[in-house]
Amino acid sequence: MQQNERGQWGSRFGFLMAAAGSAVGLGNIWRFPYLAGKNGGSAFILIYIFFVVILGISVMLTEFAIGRRANSAAVGAYKSVDKRWTFAGFLGVLTAFLIMGYYPVVGGWSLAYIFKSASGLLAAPDAIEGGFGAFITGTTEPLIYVVLFMAINIFVVVKGVAGGIEKAAKILMPLLFTLLIVLIGKGLTLEGAGAGMDFLLKPDFSLVTGEVVLTAMGQAFLSLSLGMGAMITYGSYLKKDENMPSNAVFVAGLDTLVALMAGVAIFPALFAFGFEPAAGPGLVFVVVPTVFSKMGGIGVLLSVLFFTALFVAALTSTVSLVEVVTAYLIDEHGIDRRKAVISTSVAMSIFCVFSSLSLGGVLSPIPVFGVGMFDLLDLLTDKVFLASGGVFVTLFAGWFINKDDLKKELTNDGTLEFRLFDVWYNLVKYVIPVFVAAVAVAGMMAIEQKVVLLTGFIIIAVLAVFSKKL
Ligand code: PHE
């Protein structure tokens, strides 16, 4: 494909909002608080922040640089340097598919809870928990919302890079931020909120196991949209005069800030009303409306706003996931954007149907390796595929791209100062690949669903062997 036929971001702000929109998602607002709640609170959070600083920023910068340098999406970016690496690009496309096989299900829940909040959900607080369970284990209702969610997603991605994704993110991201601030203000002024802040601020490292560390690392990759080519793809639409190091710091910083804000919005209120922090994936959907239900009329409004924020966050992330596959089809196969988006999304929706039904609908009796489709995809993607993608992208940059080329790319041909270049380079070349692999292996030993993770690694090996033929 010719350079001028590819999309490009309209402005720096637009790119930042789109990249931050990809990063900030259900990972921050739905997954981060429930993982923190389950894994002991602040110790988990500190380990998570450590991963963001040591791995996250550097890997993000690597992806931006690779994408912009190649001016093509993940598969093309790898292939143009060394054909043997094409599989790493395909792994990204596959990962996008698999994340999109369960993530929109939760996106659908958030959409449903906007309507539910507005139509009497909060009027019967005692029924909220049971209602959530009944809703997600139902057959048709959650499916309607997944389909609706996917339809909105298609609408945005079909419009293209600057016209759809950038435009939507520019409006929706600031809205999300504002909503979280409102929620925090409300939560912190509740009586008994202090215990929630203690939970967030006083670490107890005795709860930290290999599994907790792996969970924190997987969460860092997922939350920052790393290890599967999303940031390579978004980087490929970047103009040559953008300051990539500062953009990476900004996006990673904002993503972490939003996750912490979600924690501060949820935990004080949760403790104030005497809930269990380890409630699991239902945390946000059960605790938040219950908390709001105790606040009278304003609670309904806040609940609607909260789920709108969650929906917005999910949408700007799914947009980037679909874009990874779409860009591949456009760049490598010259397929028309509209066709690429629609066919990709339909295929992903089919996965979602299975995931949703695996939670208790008609498919719940058919688990694979002891876990349903939803949990299977969740387990495989962040802990195996994204972590492996992170190892590959850093090895690739460190060992297969010329150091001077990287320096030129990151300093915009020497016009920009990037003082930490050598630190970044050594992290990427030596430290990160070894470190991520070590955490993944150690964590795998500690985890109950070893077979699932092992299968993931086998899939990657098969892909590496067969993609040579593609
Ligand atoms: N970062 C998104 C989130 O936190 C999820 C995501 C992963 C988006 C990978 C794009 C690519 O919700």
Boltz pocket constraint, residues with backbone or C-beta under 6 A from the ligand:
constraints:
  - pocket:
      binder: B
      contacts: [[A, 21], [A, 22], [A, 23], [A, 24], [A, 25], [A, 26], [A, 27], [A, 28], [A, 99], [A, 221], [A, 222], [A, 223], [A, 224], [A, 225], [A, 226], [A, 228], [A, 230], [A, 313], [A, 317], [A, 318], [A, 320], [A, 321]]
      max_distance: 6.0
